Amino acid sequence: MNDAPPTTHRTTSGGLEPHRGTLILVLGILSLVLCGFFTGIPAWIMGKGDLAKIKDGIMDPEGEGSTKAGMICGMICCIIYAVLIGLIILLMILGGGLAALSS
């Protein structure tokens, strides 16, 4: 019998956690193309966490490039959507003010 406690995650042959670069990249690209905040925020959060693990030597560094790319795509999407929502709110406020002045 094996007395070692079960691990909560798989490890690569070098003892490092496997990277999730492809998943983060897919989430980032989907955020730009189709899903917006729904995949942009997870790409940003997961990318930041995984890059910290790669820097600390806990995660496989092979996926660093795709992790960075996915995180940046998620960041760009979130910033664009935040600006657009701000502009829409501003236009609604200005439109309501102009409508009140014209009547």
Summary of the structure (lengths in Angstrom):
residues: 103
radius of gyration: 20.9
end to end distance: 83.6
largest distance: 83.6
contacts: 292
relative contact order: 0.16
helix: 75%
strand: 2%
